[in-house]
């Protein structure tokens, strides 16, 4: 794979991870309860939107990117060792 393809793949995986993590967080029972789905709005806490949501989005973007980077590093290292044989 070329370097541009690896970079593009990492970016796409990172964007997909952030999207999936945010959607998963938004549909969880705990989040729905905090955003007003409790009994008569009981337990509504909009603070989760600026405390938890950014952390979920960043973690969803960073973890797949780190995994992609590790795989790319290991593959490039393997190719280099095969060339030197």
SEFIZA-3560 file (N, C-alpha, C; in Angstrom, 3 decimals):
REM SEFIZA-3560
<numar><xx>0.844</xx><yy>-1.185</yy><zz>0.000</zz><atom>N</atom></numar>
<numar><xx>0.000</xx><yy>0.000</yy><zz>0.000</zz><atom>CA</atom></numar>
<numar><xx>0.883</xx><yy>1.240</yy><zz>0.000</zz><atom>C</atom></numar>
<numar><xx>0.402</xx><yy>2.240</yy><zz>-0.669</zz><atom>N</atom></numar>
<numar><xx>1.167</xx><yy>3.480</yy><zz>-0.678</zz><atom>CA</atom></numar>
<numar><xx>0.914</xx><yy>4.248</yy><zz>0.614</zz><atom>C</atom></numar>
<numar><xx>1.772</xx><yy>5.203</yy><zz>0.845</zz><atom>N</atom></numar>
<numar><xx>1.660</xx><yy>6.006</yy><zz>2.055</zz><atom>CA</atom></numar>
<numar><xx>0.361</xx><yy>6.819</yy><zz>2.060</zz><atom>C</atom></numar>
<numar><xx>-0.049</xx><yy>7.322</yy><zz>0.874</zz><atom>N</atom></numar>
<numar><xx>-1.292</xx><yy>8.089</yy><zz>0.788</zz><atom>CA</atom></numar>
<numar><xx>-2.500</xx><yy>7.215</yy><zz>1.094</zz><atom>C</atom></numar>
<numar><xx>-2.491</xx><yy>5.991</yy><zz>0.628</zz><atom>N</atom></numar>
<numar><xx>-3.603</xx><yy>5.077</yy><zz>0.896</zz><atom>CA</atom></numar>
<numar><xx>-3.675</xx><yy>4.748</yy><zz>2.379</zz><atom>C</atom></numar>
<numar><xx>-2.534</xx><yy>4.563</yy><zz>3.011</zz><atom>N</atom></numar>
<numar><xx>-2.508</xx><yy>4.281</yy><zz>4.445</zz><atom>CA</atom></numar>
<numar><xx>-3.037</xx><yy>5.478</yy><zz>5.235</zz><atom>C</atom></numar>
<numar><xx>-2.648</xx><yy>6.665</yy><zz>4.845</zz><atom>N</atom></numar>
<numar><xx>-3.109</xx><yy>7.866</yy><zz>5.530</zz><atom>CA</atom></numar>
<numar><xx>-4.604</xx><yy>8.053</yy><zz>5.353</zz><atom>C</atom></numar>
<numar><xx>-5.092</xx><yy>7.870</yy><zz>4.145</zz><atom>N</atom></numar>
<numar><xx>-6.519</xx><yy>8.003</yy><zz>3.865</zz><atom>CA</atom></numar>
<numar><xx>-7.316</xx><yy>6.957</yy><zz>4.642</zz><atom>C</atom></numar>
<numar><xx>-6.822</xx><yy>5.746</yy><zz>4.681</zz><atom>N</atom></numar>
<numar><xx>-7.496</xx><yy>4.687</yy><zz>5.433</zz><atom>CA</atom></numar>
<numar><xx>-7.569</xx><yy>4.998</yy><zz>6.913</zz><atom>C</atom></numar>
<numar><xx>-6.497</xx><yy>5.524</yy><zz>7.466</zz><atom>N</atom></numar>
<numar><xx>-6.492</xx><yy>5.902</yy><zz>8.879</zz><atom>CA</atom></numar>
<numar><xx>-7.471</xx><yy>7.018</yy><zz>9.175</zz><atom>C</atom></numar>
<numar><xx>-7.549</xx><yy>7.993</yy><zz>8.291</zz><atom>N</atom></numar>
<numar><xx>-8.494</xx><yy>9.103</yy><zz>8.476</zz><atom>CA</atom></numar>
<numar><xx>-9.938</xx><yy>8.628</yy><zz>8.389</zz><atom>C</atom></numar>
<numar><xx>-10.217</xx><yy>7.758</yy><zz>7.420</zz><atom>N</atom></numar>
<numar><xx>-11.569</xx><yy>7.226</yy><zz>7.286</zz><atom>CA</atom></numar>
<numar><xx>-11.958</xx><yy>6.380</yy><zz>8.495</zz><atom>C</atom></numar>
<numar><xx>-11.040</xx><yy>5.572</yy><zz>8.968</zz><atom>N</atom></numar>
<numar><xx>-11.309</xx><yy>4.752</yy><zz>10.134</zz><atom>CA</atom></numar>
<numar><xx>-11.527</xx><yy>5.616</yy><zz>11.373</zz><atom>C</atom></numar>
<numar><xx>-10.764</xx><yy>6.677</yy><zz>11.503</zz><atom>N</atom></numar>
<numar><xx>-10.906</xx><yy>7.593</yy><zz>12.621</zz><atom>CA</atom></numar>
<numar><xx>-12.257</xx><yy>8.309</yy><zz>12.589</zz><atom>C</atom></numar>
<numar><xx>-12.669</xx><yy>8.772</yy><zz>11.414</zz><atom>N</atom></numar>
<numar><xx>-13.972</xx><yy>9.439</yy><zz>11.289</zz><atom>CA</atom></numar>
<numar><xx>-15.111</xx><yy>8.469</yy><zz>11.578</zz><atom>C</atom></numar>
<numar><xx>-14.990</xx><yy>7.253</yy><zz>11.077</zz><atom>N</atom></numar>
<numar><xx>-16.025</xx><yy>6.251</yy><zz>11.339</zz><atom>CA</atom></numar>
<numar><xx>-16.082</xx><yy>5.911</yy><zz>12.824</zz><atom>C</atom></numar>
<numar><xx>-14.936</xx><yy>5.803</yy><zz>13.467</zz><atom>N</atom></numar>
<numar><xx>-14.895</xx><yy>5.507</yy><zz>14.900</zz><atom>CA</atom></numar>
<numar><xx>-15.537</xx><yy>6.600</yy><zz>15.729</zz><atom>C</atom></numar>
<numar><xx>-15.267</xx><yy>7.853</yy><zz>15.384</zz><atom>N</atom></numar>
<numar><xx>-15.874</xx><yy>8.966</yy><zz>16.120</zz><atom>CA</atom></numar>
<numar><xx>-17.388</xx><yy>8.988</yy><zz>15.921</zz><atom>C</atom></numar>
<numar><xx>-17.832</xx><yy>8.716</yy><zz>14.709</zz><atom>N</atom></numar>
<numar><xx>-19.265</xx><yy>8.709</yy><zz>14.428</zz><atom>CA</atom></numar>
<numar><xx>-19.968</xx><yy>7.582</yy><zz>15.174</zz><atom>C</atom></numar>
<numar><xx>-19.415</xx><yy>6.388</yy><zz>15.092</zz><atom>N</atom></numar>
<numar><xx>-20.036</xx><yy>5.235</yy><zz>15.755</zz><atom>CA</atom></numar>
<numar><xx>-20.035</xx><yy>5.414</yy><zz>17.267</zz><atom>C</atom></numar>
<numar><xx>-18.930</xx><yy>5.889</yy><zz>17.834</zz><atom>N</atom></numar>
<numar><xx>-18.861</xx><yy>6.089</yy><zz>19.283</zz><atom>CA</atom></numar>
<numar><xx>-19.884</xx><yy>7.126</yy><zz>19.743</zz><atom>C</atom></numar>
<numar><xx>-20.033</xx><yy>8.202</yy><zz>18.993</zz><atom>N</atom></numar>
<numar><xx>-20.992</xx><yy>9.240</yy><zz>19.364</zz><atom>CA</atom></numar>
<numar><xx>-22.427</xx><yy>8.722</yy><zz>19.256</zz><atom>C</atom></numar>
<numar><xx>-22.732</xx><yy>7.996</yy><zz>18.195</zz><atom>N</atom></numar>
<numar><xx>-24.082</xx><yy>7.435</yy><zz>18.052</zz><atom>CA</atom></numar>
<numar><xx>-24.374</xx><yy>6.403</yy><zz>19.136</zz><atom>C</atom></numar>
<numar><xx>-23.399</xx><yy>5.583</yy><zz>19.442</zz><atom>N</atom></numar>
<numar><xx>-23.582</xx><yy>4.575</yy><zz>20.481</zz><atom>CA</atom></numar>
<numar><xx>-23.806</xx><yy>5.254</yy><zz>21.829</zz><atom>C</atom></numar>
<numar><xx>-23.039</xx><yy>6.276</yy><zz>22.131</zz><atom>N</atom></numar>
<numar><xx>-23.203</xx><yy>7.025</yy><zz>23.374</zz><atom>CA</atom></numar>
<numar><xx>-24.584</xx><yy>7.669</yy><zz>23.425</zz><atom>C</atom></numar>
<numar><xx>-25.023</xx><yy>8.235</yy><zz>22.312</zz><atom>N</atom></numar>
<numar><xx>-26.303</xx><yy>8.929</yy><zz>22.279</zz><atom>CA</atom></numar>
<numar><xx>-27.507</xx><yy>8.021</yy><zz>22.442</zz><atom>C</atom></numar>
<numar><xx>-27.362</xx><yy>6.753</yy><zz>22.093</zz><atom>N</atom></numar>
<numar><xx>-28.493</xx><yy>5.838</yy><zz>22.208</zz><atom>CA</atom></numar>
<numar><xx>-28.461</xx><yy>4.992</yy><zz>23.474</zz><atom>C</atom></numar>
<numar><xx>-27.457</xx><yy>5.193</yy><zz>24.307</zz><atom>N</atom></numar>
<numar><xx>-27.392</xx><yy>4.408</yy><zz>25.542</zz><atom>CA</atom></numar>
<numar><xx>-28.467</xx><yy>4.882</yy><zz>26.518</zz><atom>C</atom></numar>
<numar><xx>-28.916</xx><yy>3.980</yy><zz>27.339</zz><atom>N</atom></numar>
<numar><xx>-29.955</xx><yy>4.304</yy><zz>28.313</zz><atom>CA</atom></numar>
<numar><xx>-29.521</xx><yy>5.371</yy><zz>29.298</zz><atom>C</atom></numar>
<numar><xx>-28.286</xx><yy>5.323</yy><zz>29.690</zz><atom>N</atom></numar>
<numar><xx>-27.771</xx><yy>6.303</yy><zz>30.649</zz><atom>CA</atom></numar>
<numar><xx>-27.808</xx><yy>7.713</yy><zz>30.073</zz><atom>C</atom></numar>
<numar><xx>-27.407</xx><yy>7.850</yy><zz>28.810</zz><atom>N</atom></numar>
<numar><xx>-27.411</xx><yy>9.169</yy><zz>28.177</zz><atom>CA</atom></numar>
<numar><xx>-28.830</xx><yy>9.663</yy><zz>27.971</zz><atom>C</atom></numar>
<numar><xx>-29.720</xx><yy>8.792</yy><zz>27.526</zz><atom>N</atom></numar>
<numar><xx>-31.114</xx><yy>9.204</yy><zz>27.336</zz><atom>CA</atom></numar>
<numar><xx>-31.740</xx><yy>9.646</yy><zz>28.649</zz><atom>C</atom></numar>
<numar><xx>-31.395</xx><yy>8.974</yy><zz>29.726</zz><atom>N</atom></numar>
<numar><xx>-31.918</xx><yy>9.362</yy><zz>31.035</zz><atom>CA</atom></numar>
<numar><xx>-31.409</xx><yy>10.756</yy><zz>31.427</zz><atom>C</atom></numar>
<numar><xx>-30.125</xx><yy>11.026</yy><zz>31.158</zz><atom>N</atom></numar>
<numar><xx>-29.557</xx><yy>12.338</yy><zz>31.485</zz><atom>CA</atom></numar>
<numar><xx>-30.159</xx><yy>13.449</yy><zz>30.638</zz><atom>C</atom></numar>
<numar><xx>-30.601</xx><yy>13.119</yy><zz>29.438</zz><atom>N</atom></numar>
<numar><xx>-31.127</xx><yy>14.150</yy><zz>28.546</zz><atom>CA</atom></numar>
<numar><xx>-32.644</xx><yy>14.277</yy><zz>28.611</zz><atom>C</atom></numar>
<numar><xx>-33.267</xx><yy>13.752</yy><zz>29.640</zz><atom>N</atom></numar>
<numar><xx>-34.676</xx><yy>14.024</yy><zz>29.868</zz><atom>CA</atom></numar>
<numar><xx>-35.638</xx><yy>12.890</yy><zz>29.658</zz><atom>C</atom></numar>
<numar><xx>-35.178</xx><yy>11.674</yy><zz>29.445</zz><atom>N</atom></numar>
<numar><xx>-36.102</xx><yy>10.562</yy><zz>29.270</zz><atom>CA</atom></numar>
<numar><xx>-36.458</xx><yy>9.889</yy><zz>30.587</zz><atom>C</atom></numar>
<numar><xx>-36.075</xx><yy>10.496</yy><zz>31.688</zz><atom>N</atom></numar>
<numar><xx>-36.477</xx><yy>9.961</yy><zz>32.983</zz><atom>CA</atom></numar>
<numar><xx>-37.934</xx><yy>10.305</yy><zz>33.250</zz><atom>C</atom></numar>
<numar><xx>-38.456</xx><yy>9.856</yy><zz>34.339</zz><atom>N</atom></numar>
<numar><xx>-39.847</xx><yy>10.121</yy><zz>34.698</zz><atom>CA</atom></numar>
<numar><xx>-40.050</xx><yy>11.613</yy><zz>34.942</zz><atom>C</atom></numar>
<numar><xx>-40.881</xx><yy>12.239</yy><zz>34.126</zz><atom>N</atom></numar>
<numar><xx>-41.194</xx><yy>13.669</yy><zz>34.194</zz><atom>CA</atom></numar>
<numar><xx>-39.948</xx><yy>14.551</yy><zz>34.194</zz><atom>C</atom></numar>
<numar><xx>-38.973</xx><yy>14.175</yy><zz>33.398</zz><atom>N</atom></numar>
<numar><xx>-37.748</xx><yy>14.970</yy><zz>33.275</zz><atom>CA</atom></numar>
<numar><xx>-36.829</xx><yy>14.860</yy><zz>34.470</zz><atom>C</atom></numar>
<numar><xx>-37.102</xx><yy>13.905</yy><zz>35.335</zz><atom>N</atom></numar>
<numar><xx>-36.289</xx><yy>13.735</yy><zz>36.537</zz><atom>CA</atom></numar>
<numar><xx>-34.881</xx><yy>13.284</yy><zz>36.160</zz><atom>C</atom></numar>
<numar><xx>-33.907</xx><yy>13.879</yy><zz>36.743</zz><atom>N</atom></numar>
<numar><xx>-32.523</xx><yy>13.517</yy><zz>36.496</zz><atom>CA</atom></numar>
<numar><xx>-31.940</xx><yy>14.133</yy><zz>35.239</zz><atom>C</atom></numar>
<numar><xx>-32.604</xx><yy>15.143</yy><zz>34.667</zz><atom>N</atom></numar>
<numar><xx>-32.081</xx><yy>15.782</yy><zz>33.466</zz><atom>CA</atom></numar>
<numar><xx>-30.803</xx><yy>16.524</yy><zz>33.803</zz><atom>C</atom></numar>
<numar><xx>-29.765</xx><yy>16.227</yy><zz>33.049</zz><atom>N</atom></numar>
<numar><xx>-28.463</xx><yy>16.850</yy><zz>33.269</zz><atom>CA</atom></numar>
<numar><xx>-27.822</xx><yy>17.107</yy><zz>31.915</zz><atom>C</atom></numar>
<numar><xx>-27.924</xx><yy>18.333</yy><zz>31.455</zz><atom>N</atom></numar>
<numar><xx>-27.364</xx><yy>18.676</yy><zz>30.145</zz><atom>CA</atom></numar>
<numar><xx>-25.845</xx><yy>18.864</yy><zz>30.186</zz><atom>C</atom></numar>
<numar><xx>-25.270</xx><yy>18.752</yy><zz>31.347</zz><atom>N</atom></numar>
<numar><xx>-23.820</xx><yy>18.847</yy><zz>31.480</zz><atom>CA</atom></numar>
<numar><xx>-23.086</xx><yy>17.727</yy><zz>30.760</zz><atom>C</atom></numar>
<numar><xx>-23.792</xx><yy>16.622</yy><zz>30.513</zz><atom>N</atom></numar>
<numar><xx>-23.139</xx><yy>15.519</yy><zz>29.806</zz><atom>CA</atom></numar>
<numar><xx>-22.786</xx><yy>15.917</yy><zz>28.381</zz><atom>C</atom></numar>
<numar><xx>-23.484</xx><yy>16.905</yy><zz>27.827</zz><atom>N</atom></numar>
<numar><xx>-23.199</xx><yy>17.327</yy><zz>26.450</zz><atom>CA</atom></numar>
<numar><xx>-21.831</xx><yy>17.978</yy><zz>26.327</zz><atom>C</atom></numar>
<numar><xx>-21.360</xx><yy>18.657</yy><zz>27.344</zz><atom>N</atom></numar>
<numar><xx>-20.036</xx><yy>19.284</yy><zz>27.237</zz><atom>CA</atom></numar>
<numar><xx>-18.993</xx><yy>18.627</yy><zz>28.121</zz><atom>C</atom></numar>
<numar><xx>-19.371</xx><yy>17.566</yy><zz>28.824</zz><atom>N</atom></numar>
<numar><xx>-18.348</xx><yy>16.825</yy><zz>29.566</zz><atom>CA</atom></numar>
<numar><xx>-18.082</xx><yy>15.459</yy><zz>28.936</zz><atom>C</atom></numar>
<numar><xx>-19.130</xx><yy>14.674</yy><zz>28.730</zz><atom>N</atom></numar>
<numar><xx>-18.933</xx><yy>13.324</yy><zz>28.209</zz><atom>CA</atom></numar>
<numar><xx>-18.828</xx><yy>13.269</yy><zz>26.686</zz><atom>C</atom></numar>
<numar><xx>-19.672</xx><yy>14.016</yy><zz>25.998</zz><atom>N</atom></numar>
<numar><xx>-19.727</xx><yy>13.932</yy><zz>24.543</zz><atom>CA</atom></numar>
<numar><xx>-18.383</xx><yy>14.221</yy><zz>23.864</zz><atom>C</atom></numar>
<numar><xx>-17.663</xx><yy>15.278</yy><zz>24.240</zz><atom>N</atom></numar>
<numar><xx>-16.353</xx><yy>15.491</yy><zz>23.586</zz><atom>CA</atom></numar>
<numar><xx>-15.359</xx><yy>14.359</yy><zz>23.861</zz><atom>C</atom></numar>
<numar><xx>-15.392</xx><yy>13.811</yy><zz>25.068</zz><atom>N</atom></numar>
<numar><xx>-14.478</xx><yy>12.711</yy><zz>25.392</zz><atom>CA</atom></numar>
<numar><xx>-14.813</xx><yy>11.459</yy><zz>24.593</zz><atom>C</atom></numar>
<numar><xx>-16.095</xx><yy>11.199</yy><zz>24.420</zz><atom>N</atom></numar>
<numar><xx>-16.512</xx><yy>10.044</yy><zz>23.628</zz><atom>CA</atom></numar>
<numar><xx>-16.080</xx><yy>10.209</yy><zz>22.178</zz><atom>C</atom></numar>
<numar><xx>-16.286</xx><yy>11.396</yy><zz>21.622</zz><atom>N</atom></numar>
<numar><xx>-15.925</xx><yy>11.646</yy><zz>20.223</zz><atom>CA</atom></numar>
<numar><xx>-14.408</xx><yy>11.541</yy><zz>20.020</zz><atom>C</atom></numar>
<numar><xx>-13.633</xx><yy>12.097</yy><zz>20.932</zz><atom>N</atom></numar>
<numar><xx>-12.172</xx><yy>12.039</yy><zz>20.807</zz><atom>CA</atom></numar>
<numar><xx>-11.672</xx><yy>10.604</yy><zz>20.967</zz><atom>C</atom></numar>
<numar><xx>-12.211</xx><yy>9.891</yy><zz>21.951</zz><atom>N</atom></numar>
<numar><xx>-11.790</xx><yy>8.495</yy><zz>22.139</zz><atom>CA</atom></numar>
<numar><xx>-12.182</xx><yy>7.648</yy><zz>20.939</zz><atom>C</atom></numar>
<numar><xx>-13.360</xx><yy>7.908</yy><zz>20.381</zz><atom>N</atom></numar>
<numar><xx>-13.794</xx><yy>7.168</yy><zz>19.203</zz><atom>CA</atom></numar>
<numar><xx>-12.925</xx><yy>7.450</yy><zz>17.991</zz><atom>C</atom></numar>
<numar><xx>-12.326</xx><yy>8.623</yy><zz>17.929</zz><atom>N</atom></numar>
<numar><xx>-11.444</xx><yy>8.962</yy><zz>16.808</zz><atom>CA</atom></numar>
<numar><xx>-10.014</xx><yy>8.480</yy><zz>17.040</zz><atom>C</atom></numar>
<numar><xx>-9.543</xx><yy>8.565</yy><zz>18.268</zz><atom>N</atom></numar>
<numar><xx>-8.136</xx><yy>8.266</yy><zz>18.555</zz><atom>CA</atom></numar>
<numar><xx>-7.851</xx><yy>6.763</yy><zz>18.603</zz><atom>C</atom></numar>
<numar><xx>-8.717</xx><yy>5.995</yy><zz>19.234</zz><atom>N</atom></numar>
<numar><xx>-8.436</xx><yy>4.563</yy><zz>19.374</zz><atom>CA</atom></numar>
<numar><xx>-8.329</xx><yy>3.829</yy><zz>18.037</zz><atom>C</atom></numar>
<numar><xx>-9.256</xx><yy>4.027</yy><zz>17.094</zz><atom>N</atom></numar>
<numar><xx>-9.059</xx><yy>3.367</yy><zz>15.793</zz><atom>CA</atom></numar>
<numar><xx>-7.817</xx><yy>3.870</yy><zz>15.055</zz><atom>C</atom></numar>
<numar><xx>-7.504</xx><yy>5.146</yy><zz>15.195</zz><atom>N</atom></numar>
<numar><xx>-6.317</xx><yy>5.692</yy><zz>14.539</zz><atom>CA</atom></numar>
<numar><xx>-5.044</xx><yy>5.082</yy><zz>15.120</zz><atom>C</atom></numar>
<numar><xx>-5.016</xx><yy>4.884</yy><zz>16.426</zz><atom>N</atom></numar>
<numar><xx>-3.853</xx><yy>4.238</yy><zz>17.045</zz><atom>CA</atom></numar>
<numar><xx>-3.718</xx><yy>2.789</yy><zz>16.593</zz><atom>C</atom></numar>
<numar><xx>-4.834</xx><yy>2.077</yy><zz>16.525</zz><atom>N</atom></numar>
<numar><xx>-4.796</xx><yy>0.690</yy><zz>16.057</zz><atom>CA</atom></numar>
<numar><xx>-4.327</xx><yy>0.629</yy><zz>14.605</zz><atom>C</atom></numar>
<numar><xx>-4.834</xx><yy>1.527</yy><zz>13.773</zz><atom>N</atom></numar>
<numar><xx>-4.424</xx><yy>1.579</yy><zz>12.361</zz><atom>CA</atom></numar>
<numar><xx>-2.934</xx><yy>1.890</yy><zz>12.258</zz><atom>C</atom></numar>
<numar><xx>-2.470</xx><yy>2.832</yy><zz>13.043</zz><atom>N</atom></numar>
<numar><xx>-1.048</xx><yy>3.186</yy><zz>13.026</zz><atom>CA</atom></numar>
<numar><xx>-0.164</xx><yy>2.036</yy><zz>13.464</zz><atom>C</atom></numar>
<numar><xx>-0.596</xx><yy>1.290</yy><zz>14.470</zz><atom>N</atom></numar>
<numar><xx>0.175</xx><yy>0.143</yy><zz>14.933</zz><atom>CA</atom></numar>
<numar><xx>0.257</xx><yy>-0.930</yy><zz>13.855</zz><atom>C</atom></numar>
<numar><xx>-0.866</xx><yy>-1.216</yy><zz>13.219</zz><atom>N</atom></numar>
<numar><xx>-0.877</xx><yy>-2.213</yy><zz>12.140</zz><atom>CA</atom></numar>
<numar><xx>0.002</xx><yy>-1.749</yy><zz>10.976</zz><atom>C</atom></numar>
<numar><xx>-0.091</xx><yy>-0.473</yy><zz>10.608</zz><atom>N</atom></numar>
<numar><xx>0.725</xx><yy>0.061</yy><zz>9.518</zz><atom>CA</atom></numar>
<numar><xx>2.209</xx><yy>-0.029</yy><zz>9.860</zz><atom>C</atom></numar>
<numar><xx>2.561</xx><yy>0.274</yy><zz>11.093</zz><atom>N</atom></numar>
<numar><xx>3.960</xx><yy>0.188</yy><zz>11.524</zz><atom>CA</atom></numar>
<numar><xx>4.468</xx><yy>-1.253</yy><zz>11.456</zz><atom>C</atom></numar>
<numar><xx>3.663</xx><yy>-2.178</yy><zz>11.959</zz><atom>N</atom></numar>
<numar><xx>4.090</xx><yy>-3.577</yy><zz>11.946</zz><atom>CA</atom></numar>
<numar><xx>4.219</xx><yy>-4.117</yy><zz>10.520</zz><atom>C</atom></numar>
<numar><xx>3.306</xx><yy>-3.725</yy><zz>9.640</zz><atom>N</atom></numar>
<numar><xx>3.404</xx><yy>-4.168</yy><zz>8.253</zz><atom>CA</atom></numar>
<numar><xx>4.627</xx><yy>-3.586</yy><zz>7.549</zz><atom>C</atom></numar>
<numar><xx>4.910</xx><yy>-2.310</yy><zz>7.794</zz><atom>N</atom></numar>
<numar><xx>6.081</xx><yy>-1.699</yy><zz>7.156</zz><atom>CA</atom></numar>
<numar><xx>7.369</xx><yy>-2.297</yy><zz>7.719</zz><atom>C</atom></numar>
<numar><xx>7.380</xx><yy>-2.611</yy><zz>8.985</zz><atom>N</atom></numar>
<numar><xx>8.557</xx><yy>-3.226</yy><zz>9.597</zz><atom>CA</atom></numar>
<numar><xx>8.788</xx><yy>-4.623</yy><zz>9.018</zz><atom>C</atom></numar>
<numar><xx>7.685</xx><yy>-5.342</yy><zz>8.809</zz><atom>N</atom></numar>
<numar><xx>7.794</xx><yy>-6.684</yy><zz>8.232</zz><atom>CA</atom></numar>
<numar><xx>8.324</xx><yy>-6.631</yy><zz>6.804</zz><atom>C</atom></numar>
<numar><xx>7.824</xx><yy>-5.657</yy><zz>6.029</zz><atom>N</atom></numar>
<numar><xx>8.306</xx><yy>-5.505</yy><zz>4.645</zz><atom>CA</atom></numar>
<numar><xx>9.772</xx><yy>-5.154</yy><zz>4.603</zz><atom>C</atom></numar>
<numar><xx>10.212</xx><yy>-4.281</yy><zz>5.520</zz><atom>N</atom></numar>
<numar><xx>11.624</xx><yy>-3.902</yy><zz>5.551</zz><atom>CA</atom></numar>
<numar><xx>12.506</xx><yy>-5.100</yy><zz>5.883</zz><atom>C</atom></numar>
<numar><xx>12.064</xx><yy>-5.940</yy><zz>6.819</zz><atom>N</atom></numar>
<numar><xx>12.876</xx><yy>-7.095</yy><zz>7.207</zz><atom>CA</atom></numar>
<numar><xx>12.933</xx><yy>-8.114</yy><zz>6.076</zz><atom>C</atom></numar>
<numar><xx>11.864</xx><yy>-8.231</yy><zz>5.283</zz><atom>N</atom></numar>
<numar><xx>11.872</xx><yy>-9.162</yy><zz>4.153</zz><atom>CA</atom></numar>
<numar><xx>12.798</xx><yy>-8.666</yy><zz>3.040</zz><atom>C</atom></numar>
<numar><xx>12.911</xx><yy>-7.372</yy><zz>2.856</zz><atom>N</atom></numar>
<numar><xx>13.794</xx><yy>-6.822</yy><zz>1.816</zz><atom>CA</atom></numar>
<numar><xx>15.263</xx><yy>-7.023</yy><zz>2.154</zz><atom>C</atom></numar>
<numar><xx>15.574</xx><yy>-7.054</yy><zz>3.436</zz><atom>N</atom></numar>
<numar><xx>16.978</xx><yy>-7.148</yy><zz>3.850</zz><atom>CA</atom></numar>
<numar><xx>17.465</xx><yy>-8.598</yy><zz>3.930</zz><atom>C</atom></numar>
<numar><xx>16.653</xx><yy>-9.537</yy><zz>3.598</zz><atom>N</atom></numar>
<numar><xx>17.075</xx><yy>-10.943</yy><zz>3.650</zz><atom>CA</atom></numar>
<numar><xx>17.835</xx><yy>-11.331</yy><zz>2.427</zz><atom>C</atom></numar>
//
